[in-house]
Amino acid sequence: MSSNRAAMSPSFQQVSSARISRQVVQQFQQMMRDGVLSQGDRLPSERELAEQFSVSRNSVREALRELDLLGLVESRHGEGTFVRVPTPSQLMAPFRAVIELSTPAVDSVMEFRMVLEPGVAALAATNLTEAGEAQLREALEAFERAVTDGGPVETVDADFHLAVARATGNPAVISVHSGVYELLHGLRSRLGRSSYHPHDRLVSGHRALFDAIVARDPERATRVMRDHLGDVAADLALARDSEEAEGTPSAPGAAD
């Protein structure tokens, strides 16, 4: 345990036999929520953990493997196992393959976005600050430059939508929104480069959304975002129909 937290050394409780490793994981997660365990804390050894939980070392190893997959711990050779706070990218990594390989999963995420993002746009219009407006303008201009110059459009496309979330000033919204975009990483290619033509409705939708937010008009921002996501969903459906007609496998698809 790190020196500054030595006085708060965690006291793990004995667990029952049913799904032992799962109970170990749940207790660990609760300690993180309660602040007993924090980023950088070194965990006791496997032997010590097994004694405190009154379980076998195999159960402890299984629990630590699950915690590692969840991004909640990391093992350092010769040093031990340490607590870490995962990034949205790490949290969403196990789900990304499901989204990229499953058309129904992509549709479900788009439905989720239709519920989430119009409200995010409205909140951004309500809470927008001068700094938020400047960041949003910078993100929009970077996107439009990439469209015109043929640059890495997928990245700046996502950056613009993340800038909308950041403009809300709400940490929970920003965190959830970042997670959603990690799920959609790489999916933008399913729409094809033609969707990034400077006069395409998906491109012009970004400018319309920017205008609504900087006008501090929540209702308009909601409507524009909903229309924009409807365009994305329609193009996804067209791309899927085209792939099926050609008999080609679905490529990792769209993250507009």
C-alpha positions as CSV (number, residue, x, y, z in Angstrom):
1,M,0.0,0.0,0.0
2,S,1.4,3.5,-0.8
3,S,2.9,5.3,2.2
4,N,0.4,8.1,2.3
5,R,-2.4,5.6,2.7
6,A,-0.7,3.2,5.1
7,A,-3.0,4.3,7.9
8,M,-6.0,3.2,5.8
9,S,-4.8,-0.3,5.0
10,P,-7.9,-2.2,3.8
11,S,-9.3,-5.0,5.9
12,F,-10.9,-7.5,3.6
13,Q,-13.8,-9.7,4.9
14,Q,-14.2,-13.4,4.7
15,V,-16.4,-14.6,1.8
16,S,-18.7,-17.5,1.5
17,S,-18.2,-20.4,-0.9
18,A,-20.7,-19.5,-3.6
19,R,-18.9,-17.8,-6.6
20,I,-15.9,-17.0,-4.4
21,S,-13.9,-15.0,-7.0
22,R,-16.9,-12.9,-8.0
23,Q,-17.4,-11.9,-4.3
24,V,-13.8,-11.0,-4.1
25,V,-14.1,-8.7,-7.1
26,Q,-17.3,-7.1,-5.8
27,Q,-15.7,-6.4,-2.5
28,F,-12.7,-4.8,-4.2
29,Q,-15.0,-2.6,-6.3
30,Q,-16.9,-1.5,-3.2
31,M,-13.6,-0.5,-1.6
32,M,-12.8,1.6,-4.6
33,R,-16.2,3.3,-4.5
34,D,-15.7,4.0,-0.7
35,G,-12.3,5.5,-1.2
36,V,-10.5,2.8,0.8
37,L,-8.6,1.8,-2.3
38,S,-7.3,4.4,-4.7
39,Q,-5.2,4.8,-7.8
40,G,-1.6,3.6,-7.2
41,D,-2.3,1.6,-4.0
42,R,-0.3,-1.7,-3.9
43,L,-2.4,-4.7,-2.9
44,P,-1.3,-7.3,-0.4
45,S,0.3,-10.4,-1.8
46,E,-1.8,-13.3,-3.0
47,R,-1.1,-15.2,0.2
48,E,-2.1,-12.3,2.4
49,L,-5.3,-11.7,0.3
50,A,-6.2,-15.4,0.5
51,E,-5.8,-15.3,4.3
52,Q,-7.9,-12.2,4.7
53,F,-10.7,-13.5,2.4
54,S,-10.3,-17.0,3.8
55,V,-10.3,-18.4,0.3
56,S,-7.8,-20.3,-1.8
57,R,-5.0,-18.6,-3.6
58,N,-6.5,-19.9,-6.9
59,S,-9.7,-18.0,-6.1
60,V,-7.6,-14.9,-5.5
61,R,-5.8,-15.3,-8.8
62,E,-9.1,-15.7,-10.6
63,A,-10.4,-12.6,-9.0
64,L,-7.2,-10.6,-9.9
65,R,-7.5,-11.8,-13.5
66,E,-11.0,-10.5,-13.7
67,L,-10.0,-7.2,-12.1
68,D,-7.2,-6.9,-14.6
69,L,-9.6,-7.5,-17.5
70,L,-11.8,-4.7,-16.0
71,G,-8.8,-2.4,-15.9
72,L,-9.0,-2.0,-12.2
73,V,-5.6,-3.5,-11.3
74,E,-2.2,-3.9,-13.0
75,S,0.6,-6.2,-12.2
76,R,4.2,-4.8,-12.3
77,H,6.9,-7.4,-12.6
78,G,8.9,-7.6,-9.3
79,E,6.8,-4.9,-7.6
80,G,3.3,-6.4,-7.1
81,T,-0.3,-5.6,-8.1
82,F,-1.5,-2.0,-8.0
83,V,-4.9,-0.3,-8.1
84,R,-5.6,1.7,-11.2
85,V,-8.6,3.8,-12.4
86,P,-9.4,2.8,-15.9
87,T,-9.9,5.3,-18.8
88,P,-13.0,5.2,-20.9
89,S,-11.0,3.4,-23.6
90,Q,-9.9,0.7,-21.2
91,L,-13.5,0.3,-19.9
92,M,-15.0,0.0,-23.3
93,A,-12.4,-2.2,-25.0
94,P,-14.1,-5.5,-24.1
95,F,-17.3,-4.3,-25.8
96,R,-15.8,-2.8,-28.9
97,A,-15.4,-6.1,-30.8
98,V,-19.1,-6.9,-30.1
99,I,-20.2,-3.5,-31.6
100,E,-17.9,-3.8,-34.6
101,L,-18.9,-7.4,-35.4
102,S,-22.6,-7.3,-34.7
103,T,-25.0,-5.3,-36.8
104,P,-27.8,-5.6,-34.1
105,A,-25.3,-4.2,-31.6
106,V,-24.5,-1.2,-33.8
107,D,-28.3,-0.5,-34.2
108,S,-28.7,-0.7,-30.4
109,V,-25.9,1.8,-29.9
110,M,-27.4,4.2,-32.5
111,E,-30.7,4.0,-30.6
112,F,-28.9,4.8,-27.4
113,R,-27.3,7.8,-29.1
114,M,-30.7,9.0,-30.3
115,V,-31.8,9.0,-26.7
116,L,-28.6,10.5,-25.2
117,E,-27.1,13.0,-27.6
118,P,-30.1,15.4,-28.4
119,G,-30.2,16.0,-24.6
120,V,-26.4,16.5,-24.5
121,A,-26.7,19.1,-27.3
122,A,-29.5,20.9,-25.4
123,L,-27.4,21.0,-22.2
124,A,-24.4,22.3,-24.2
125,A,-26.6,25.1,-25.5
126,T,-27.8,25.9,-22.0
127,N,-24.4,25.8,-20.3
128,L,-22.1,27.0,-23.0
129,T,-19.3,29.3,-21.8
130,E,-16.9,31.4,-23.9
131,A,-14.2,28.8,-23.4
132,G,-16.6,26.0,-24.4
133,E,-17.6,28.0,-27.5
134,A,-14.0,28.5,-28.5
135,Q,-13.2,24.8,-28.1
136,L,-16.3,23.8,-30.1
137,R,-15.4,26.2,-32.9
138,E,-11.9,24.8,-33.0
139,A,-13.2,21.3,-33.2
140,L,-15.6,22.2,-36.0
141,E,-13.0,24.0,-38.0
142,A,-10.6,21.0,-37.7
143,F,-13.4,18.8,-38.9
144,E,-14.2,21.0,-41.9
145,R,-10.5,21.3,-42.8
146,A,-10.1,17.5,-42.8
147,V,-13.1,17.1,-45.0
148,T,-11.8,19.6,-47.5
149,D,-8.2,18.4,-47.4
150,G,-8.8,14.7,-47.1
151,G,-7.3,14.4,-43.7
152,P,-8.0,11.9,-40.8
153,V,-11.8,12.8,-40.8
154,E,-12.9,10.0,-38.5
155,T,-10.8,11.3,-35.6
156,V,-11.8,15.0,-35.9
157,D,-15.4,13.9,-36.4
158,A,-15.4,12.2,-33.0
159,D,-13.5,15.1,-31.5
160,F,-16.3,17.5,-32.5
161,H,-19.0,15.4,-30.8
162,L,-16.8,15.1,-27.7
163,A,-16.4,18.9,-27.7
164,V,-20.2,19.1,-27.7
165,A,-20.3,16.9,-24.6
166,R,-17.5,18.9,-22.9
167,A,-19.5,22.1,-23.6
168,T,-22.1,20.9,-21.1
169,G,-19.6,21.3,-18.3
170,N,-21.1,18.1,-16.7
171,P,-18.5,15.5,-15.7
172,A,-21.0,12.6,-15.8
173,V,-22.1,13.5,-19.3
174,I,-18.6,13.9,-20.5
175,S,-17.5,10.5,-19.0
176,V,-20.5,8.7,-20.5
177,H,-20.2,10.4,-23.8
178,S,-16.5,9.5,-24.0
179,G,-17.3,5.9,-23.3
180,V,-19.9,5.8,-26.1
181,Y,-17.4,7.1,-28.6
182,E,-14.9,4.5,-27.5
183,L,-17.5,1.9,-28.3
184,L,-17.9,3.4,-31.8
185,H,-14.2,3.7,-32.5
186,G,-13.5,2.9,-36.1
187,L,-17.1,2.5,-37.1
188,R,-17.2,5.7,-39.1
189,S,-15.5,3.9,-42.1
190,R,-18.8,2.0,-42.8
191,L,-20.3,5.1,-44.3
192,G,-17.5,5.5,-46.8
193,R,-15.5,8.6,-47.8
194,S,-18.5,9.9,-49.9
195,S,-20.3,10.8,-46.7
196,Y,-17.5,13.3,-46.0
197,H,-18.1,15.3,-49.1
198,P,-18.1,19.0,-48.1
199,H,-21.7,19.4,-49.2
200,D,-23.0,16.1,-47.7
201,R,-25.8,16.5,-45.1
202,L,-23.7,14.7,-42.5
203,V,-20.9,17.3,-42.9
204,S,-23.3,20.2,-43.0
205,G,-25.0,18.8,-39.9
206,H,-22.0,19.6,-37.8
207,R,-22.1,23.3,-38.8
208,A,-25.9,23.4,-38.1
209,L,-25.4,21.9,-34.7
210,F,-22.6,24.3,-33.9
211,D,-24.8,27.3,-34.9
212,A,-27.7,26.0,-32.7
213,I,-25.4,25.6,-29.6
214,V,-23.7,28.9,-29.9
215,A,-27.1,30.5,-30.4
216,R,-27.8,29.2,-26.9
217,D,-31.0,27.6,-28.3
218,P,-31.6,24.2,-26.5
219,E,-34.7,23.3,-28.5
220,R,-33.0,23.9,-31.8
221,A,-29.9,22.1,-30.7
222,T,-32.0,19.1,-29.7
223,R,-33.8,19.1,-33.1
224,V,-30.6,19.5,-35.1
225,M,-28.8,16.7,-33.3
226,R,-31.8,14.4,-33.7
227,D,-31.9,15.1,-37.4
228,H,-28.1,14.6,-37.7
229,L,-28.2,11.2,-36.0
230,G,-31.1,10.2,-38.2
231,D,-29.0,10.9,-41.2
232,V,-26.2,8.8,-39.8
233,A,-28.5,5.9,-39.1
234,A,-29.9,6.2,-42.6
235,D,-26.5,6.0,-44.2
236,L,-25.6,3.1,-42.0
237,A,-28.6,1.2,-43.3
238,L,-27.7,2.0,-46.9
239,A,-24.2,0.8,-46.3
240,R,-25.4,-2.4,-44.8
241,D,-27.9,-3.0,-47.6
242,S,-25.1,-2.4,-50.2
243,E,-22.8,-4.9,-48.4
244,E,-25.5,-7.5,-48.3
245,A,-26.4,-7.0,-52.0
246,E,-22.7,-7.4,-52.9
247,G,-22.3,-10.4,-50.6
248,T,-19.4,-8.7,-48.8
249,P,-18.8,-9.0,-45.0
250,S,-19.6,-6.0,-42.9
251,A,-16.6,-3.9,-42.2
252,P,-16.1,-2.1,-39.0
253,G,-18.6,0.7,-39.4
254,A,-19.4,4.4,-38.4
255,A,-18.7,6.7,-35.5
256,D,-20.0,10.1,-36.7
